[in-house]
Amino acid sequence: MRTVYVAEYPAIQHRHDDGRIVTVRLKRREGTFRVVCDGCATEFIYRKPAPSRIAHFKSPLLPSVKGNWDTGDDEH
């Protein structure tokens, strides 16, 4: 059985060898969220993503964006 660690929750979509896209739902088992896909004999185990160790700073070259993009007043 193949084991795949995933960062998506609660559903995983993956492709079987015959080309079908299959969705499986993770359920809590043995203290973690996991599921076994019987069609491809793969166990998916959820692993929470770790925070980045690299500090991300806003670029001083990009202008700040203001305004509400949902108001529809952008027809100039």
GIBEL-V128172 format. One record per run of one state. SS is the DSSP state (H for helix, E for strand, - for the rest). FROM is the first residue (numbers start at 1). TO is the last residue. If there is no record, write none. Layout:
# GIBEL-V128172
ss: [SS & SS]
from: [FROM & FROM]
to: [TO & TO]
This chain:
# GIBEL-V128172
ss: [- & E & - & E & - & E & - & E & - & E & - & E & -]
from: [1 & 2 & 7 & 11 & 16 & 21 & 26 & 27 & 30 & 32 & 38 & 42 & 47]
to: [1 & 6 & 10 & 15 & 20 & 25 & 26 & 29 & 31 & 37 & 41 & 46 & 76]
